[in-house]
Amino acid sequence: MRKSKSHITLPSDAVKYGRVSSKEQEKEGFSIPAQFKLLDQYAQTQGLKIVREFVDAETAKRPGRTGFEEMIKFLKRSSVRVLLVEKTDRLYRNLKDYVTIDELNLENTFRQREHHSFA
């Protein structure tokens, strides 16, 4: 959250990114809707306003994913500095994408699912 000149707390803008690399991931509960539900809940508890979402359904081992590239272009031309993603391997698995994200000086927020054990 950030404070305006009148000291009223305003939500910070954020983008969210989801990715699956296979149909198996969809079946195992790592679907885009499952990732976005987790990120939406996190954003709400943190007072973040999600202004855009980006999605890919391909591997992150190689650079050049469509949704990732669209997100980078958006972040470069906007004032949004918060990126929400479930975990690092959803965002990048290659050095080029890591460096690209790092150079944007974003506040990356990785929000993994909590695993509960019920006894």
C-alpha positions as CSV (number, residue, x, y, z in Angstrom):
1,M,0.0,0.0,0.0
2,R,1.1,3.5,-0.6
3,K,0.1,6.8,1.0
4,S,-1.3,9.7,-1.1
5,K,-0.7,13.3,-0.3
6,S,-3.7,13.3,2.0
7,H,-2.2,10.3,3.9
8,I,-5.1,8.0,2.9
9,T,-3.8,4.6,2.2
10,L,-4.4,3.6,-1.4
11,P,-4.0,0.1,-2.9
12,S,-0.8,-0.5,-4.9
13,D,-1.3,-1.6,-8.5
14,A,-0.1,-5.1,-9.4
15,V,-0.1,-7.5,-12.3
16,K,-0.4,-11.3,-12.0
17,Y,1.2,-14.0,-14.1
18,G,0.1,-17.6,-14.4
19,R,1.7,-20.4,-16.4
20,V,1.3,-24.1,-17.0
21,S,3.5,-26.1,-19.3
22,S,1.5,-29.2,-19.7
23,K,-2.0,-30.7,-19.6
24,E,-0.8,-32.8,-16.7
25,Q,-0.3,-29.7,-14.6
26,E,-3.8,-28.6,-15.3
27,K,-5.1,-32.0,-14.0
28,E,-2.8,-31.9,-10.9
29,G,-4.3,-28.7,-9.6
30,F,-1.8,-26.3,-11.0
31,S,-4.3,-24.8,-13.4
32,I,-4.3,-21.1,-14.3
33,P,-7.6,-20.6,-12.4
34,A,-6.1,-22.2,-9.3
35,Q,-3.0,-20.0,-9.5
36,F,-5.1,-16.9,-10.0
37,K,-7.4,-17.7,-7.1
38,L,-4.4,-17.9,-4.8
39,L,-3.0,-14.7,-6.2
40,D,-6.3,-12.9,-6.0
41,Q,-6.7,-13.9,-2.3
42,Y,-3.2,-12.7,-1.6
43,A,-3.7,-9.4,-3.3
44,Q,-6.9,-8.8,-1.4
45,T,-5.2,-9.5,2.0
46,Q,-2.3,-7.2,1.0
47,G,-4.4,-4.3,-0.3
48,L,-3.1,-4.8,-3.9
49,K,-5.2,-3.9,-6.9
50,I,-4.6,-6.2,-9.8
51,V,-4.7,-4.2,-13.0
52,R,-3.7,-6.8,-15.6
53,E,-3.2,-10.5,-15.8
54,F,-0.9,-12.5,-18.2
55,V,-1.0,-16.2,-19.0
56,D,1.2,-18.7,-20.8
57,A,0.6,-22.4,-21.5
58,E,4.1,-23.4,-22.5
59,T,7.4,-24.2,-21.0
60,A,9.6,-21.5,-19.4
61,K,12.8,-23.3,-20.3
62,R,13.2,-21.2,-23.4
63,P,12.6,-17.4,-23.7
64,G,10.0,-16.0,-26.0
65,R,6.7,-16.9,-24.3
66,T,3.8,-14.7,-25.6
67,G,2.2,-13.8,-22.3
68,F,5.6,-13.2,-20.6
69,E,6.7,-10.8,-23.4
70,E,3.4,-8.9,-23.3
71,M,3.8,-8.5,-19.5
72,I,7.3,-7.2,-19.9
73,K,6.2,-4.6,-22.5
74,F,3.3,-3.6,-20.2
75,L,5.6,-3.3,-17.1
76,K,8.2,-1.2,-19.1
77,R,5.6,1.4,-20.1
78,S,3.6,1.5,-16.9
79,S,4.2,2.6,-13.3
80,V,3.2,-0.8,-11.9
81,R,6.0,-2.3,-9.9
82,V,4.4,-5.3,-8.2
83,L,4.3,-8.7,-9.9
84,L,2.4,-11.5,-8.4
85,V,3.2,-15.1,-9.3
86,E,2.6,-18.4,-7.5
87,K,6.3,-19.5,-7.5
88,T,9.5,-18.8,-9.4
89,D,9.2,-21.6,-11.8
90,R,5.9,-20.2,-13.1
91,L,7.8,-17.0,-14.0
92,Y,11.2,-18.2,-15.3
93,R,13.4,-21.2,-15.9
94,N,16.0,-19.6,-18.1
95,L,18.7,-17.0,-17.5
96,K,17.4,-14.5,-20.1
97,D,14.0,-14.2,-18.5
98,Y,15.5,-14.0,-15.0
99,V,17.7,-11.1,-16.1
100,T,14.8,-9.4,-17.8
101,I,12.7,-9.5,-14.7
102,D,15.6,-8.4,-12.5
103,E,16.4,-5.4,-14.6
104,L,12.8,-4.1,-14.2
105,N,13.4,-3.6,-10.4
106,L,10.0,-5.0,-9.5
107,E,8.6,-6.1,-6.2
108,N,8.2,-9.7,-7.2
109,T,5.8,-11.5,-4.9
110,F,5.9,-15.3,-4.9
111,R,2.9,-16.8,-3.2
112,Q,3.1,-20.6,-2.9
113,R,0.1,-22.6,-1.8
114,E,0.2,-23.6,1.8
115,H,0.1,-27.3,2.4
116,H,-2.0,-28.2,5.4
117,S,-1.8,-31.4,7.3
118,F,-4.9,-32.6,8.9
119,A,-4.5,-35.1,11.8
